[in-house]
């Protein structure tokens, strides 16, 4: 019978910028397809604010991690 070799577990840190940006674009895509947002100026404004928020969260997460 073979013994199972235990490997140290790798911990993957969450990339908050990528995660929140992806969620933002999915939500904006849904809002565009369902015609909830019709004005392109509002769409661009929400996108810029959402990306700024994602960037802020990513910076805070990096400072908290200590890297």
LINZIWO-V24848 format. One record per pair of residues at least 4 apart in sequence whose C-alpha atoms are under 6 Angstrom apart, sorted by the first residue. I is the first residue (numbers start at 1). J is the second residue. D is the distance in whole Angstrom. If there is no record, write none. Layout:
i/j/d
I/J/D
I/J/D
//
This chain:
i/j/d
16/20/6
16/58/5
17/21/6
17/54/5
17/55/6
17/58/5
20/54/6
25/29/6
31/35/6
31/36/5
31/37/6
32/37/6
46/50/6
62/67/6
//
